[in-house]
Amino acid sequence: MRVKGWQAACTGMVPQDHLDALTVAEDARQRREMFERAPDTVLNLVAEVGGTVVGWAALGPSREDDREPQDGELLALYASPDRLGTGIGKALMRQAPAAARERSFRRLVLWVLAANTRARRFYERAGFLPDGGSSDWPVSGVLVPEVRLGRDVTPLDAMAD
């Protein structure tokens, strides 16, 4: 899902040779390594329809050195490309703040490609706003700009319809 999501959502934003080279096996290996480094700190949320996984989100402590311990990070949020616009992402986004609160996070941040306007609109509707953080991700000899979005986690979280 993550590989197909990247390939569908990032065409024209990330060098095509990078997207074409993504494989499910390599991505799964990298995810396993990342989660094994911090096995008790990453929470995976899964959306299923009829026993088929159609969405996935992961959150944990912020990976940035300058963040506070009560800062969490939405590490991933994906819906199957053929399910975009069906509410899968919204359902996962509704669960993320509650899960963050259960882990005593007061703030959630996430990183998104600066050019990914669809994802940015989705996150902004969920209350995530640019907080001034930015980075250039080097991909195949090209710098791809990313921006950090953040939001406070409050008990009254709800994603606007």
C-alpha positions as CSV (number, residue, x, y, z in Angstrom):
1,M,0.0,0.0,0.0
2,R,2.8,2.4,0.9
3,V,4.7,1.8,-2.4
4,K,1.6,2.1,-4.5
5,G,0.6,5.2,-2.6
6,W,3.9,6.9,-3.2
7,Q,3.9,5.9,-6.9
8,A,0.3,7.2,-7.4
9,A,0.6,10.4,-5.2
10,C,4.1,11.6,-5.9
11,T,4.4,11.4,-9.7
12,G,5.9,14.7,-10.9
13,M,7.0,15.6,-7.3
14,V,9.7,13.0,-6.8
15,P,12.1,11.8,-9.6
16,Q,10.4,9.1,-11.6
17,D,13.4,6.8,-11.5
18,H,13.1,6.7,-7.7
19,L,9.3,5.9,-7.8
20,D,9.9,3.2,-10.5
21,A,12.6,1.6,-8.3
22,L,10.4,1.2,-5.2
23,T,9.6,-2.4,-4.4
24,V,7.2,-3.8,-1.8
25,A,9.9,-6.2,-0.5
26,E,12.5,-3.4,0.0
27,D,10.0,-1.1,1.5
28,A,8.8,-3.8,3.9
29,R,12.4,-4.5,4.9
30,Q,13.0,-0.8,5.7
31,R,9.7,-0.5,7.7
32,R,10.6,-3.6,9.7
33,E,14.0,-2.1,10.5
34,M,12.5,1.2,11.5
35,F,9.9,-0.4,13.8
36,E,12.5,-2.8,15.3
37,R,14.7,0.1,16.4
38,A,11.8,1.4,18.5
39,P,9.4,-1.6,18.9
40,D,7.4,-0.2,21.8
41,T,7.1,3.3,20.6
42,V,5.4,3.0,17.2
43,L,1.7,2.4,17.0
44,N,0.3,1.0,13.8
45,L,-3.4,1.7,13.0
46,V,-4.9,-0.4,10.3
47,A,-8.2,0.1,8.4
48,E,-9.8,-3.0,7.0
49,V,-12.8,-3.6,4.7
50,G,-14.0,-7.2,4.5
51,G,-10.7,-8.5,5.9
52,T,-8.6,-6.6,3.4
53,V,-6.2,-3.9,4.6
54,V,-7.2,-0.6,2.9
55,G,-5.4,1.9,5.0
56,W,-2.5,2.3,7.4
57,A,-1.2,4.9,9.8
58,A,1.7,4.9,12.2
59,L,2.6,7.3,15.0
60,G,5.2,7.5,17.6
61,P,7.6,10.0,19.3
62,S,8.9,12.7,17.1
63,R,12.1,11.7,15.4
64,E,13.6,15.2,15.6
65,D,16.2,15.9,18.2
66,D,14.9,19.4,19.0
67,R,11.3,18.3,19.8
68,E,9.9,17.9,23.3
69,P,9.2,14.5,24.8
70,Q,5.4,15.2,24.6
71,D,5.7,15.8,20.8
72,G,4.5,12.9,18.7
73,E,4.8,12.3,15.0
74,L,2.4,11.0,12.5
75,L,5.0,8.8,10.7
76,A,2.7,7.5,8.0
77,L,-0.9,7.7,6.7
78,Y,-1.9,5.8,3.6
79,A,-5.1,4.6,2.0
80,S,-5.0,2.3,-1.0
81,P,-4.9,4.4,-4.1
82,D,-8.1,2.8,-5.4
83,R,-9.8,3.9,-2.1
84,L,-8.8,7.6,-2.1
85,G,-11.8,9.8,-1.3
86,T,-13.8,7.0,0.3
87,G,-13.2,8.1,4.0
88,I,-10.4,5.6,4.8
89,G,-7.9,8.4,5.5
90,K,-10.4,10.3,7.5
91,A,-11.2,7.3,9.7
92,L,-7.5,6.8,10.4
93,M,-7.0,10.5,11.0
94,R,-9.8,10.5,13.6
95,Q,-8.0,7.7,15.5
96,A,-4.6,9.3,15.5
97,P,-5.2,12.1,18.0
98,A,-6.9,9.7,20.4
99,A,-4.0,7.3,20.1
100,A,-1.5,10.2,20.6
101,R,-3.3,11.3,23.8
102,E,-3.1,7.8,25.1
103,R,0.6,8.0,24.7
104,S,0.7,11.4,26.5
105,F,1.6,13.4,23.4
106,R,0.3,17.0,23.5
107,R,1.3,17.8,19.9
108,L,1.6,15.8,16.7
109,V,3.8,16.8,13.7
110,L,4.1,15.3,10.3
111,W,6.2,15.8,7.2
112,V,4.7,16.1,3.7
113,L,6.1,17.0,0.3
114,A,5.7,20.7,-0.2
115,A,4.2,20.1,-3.7
116,N,1.7,17.5,-2.5
117,T,-1.3,19.9,-2.4
118,R,-3.9,17.1,-2.1
119,A,-2.2,15.7,1.0
120,R,-1.6,19.1,2.5
121,R,-5.3,20.0,2.1
122,F,-6.2,16.7,3.8
123,Y,-3.9,17.4,6.7
124,E,-5.0,21.0,7.0
125,R,-8.7,19.9,7.2
126,A,-7.6,17.7,10.1
127,G,-6.1,20.8,11.9
128,F,-2.4,20.4,10.9
129,L,-0.8,23.7,9.9
130,P,2.7,24.6,8.7
131,D,4.9,25.3,11.7
132,G,7.9,26.7,9.9
133,G,9.8,23.5,9.7
134,S,11.1,22.6,6.2
135,S,13.7,20.3,4.8
136,D,15.1,19.2,1.4
137,W,15.0,15.5,0.9
138,P,17.8,14.4,-1.5
139,V,16.4,11.9,-4.1
140,S,18.2,10.7,-7.2
141,G,20.3,13.9,-7.2
142,V,17.3,16.2,-6.8
143,L,16.3,18.1,-3.6
144,V,12.6,17.5,-2.9
145,P,11.2,20.1,-0.5
146,E,9.2,18.9,2.5
147,V,7.3,21.0,5.0
148,R,6.5,20.1,8.6
149,L,2.9,20.5,9.8
150,G,1.8,20.4,13.4
151,R,-1.2,20.6,15.6
152,D,-2.1,20.4,19.3
153,V,-3.9,17.3,20.4
154,T,-7.0,18.1,22.3
155,P,-9.9,16.0,23.7
156,L,-12.3,17.4,21.2
157,D,-10.6,16.3,18.0
158,A,-12.8,15.8,15.0
159,M,-11.9,15.9,11.3
160,A,-14.2,18.3,9.4
161,D,-16.3,16.6,6.8
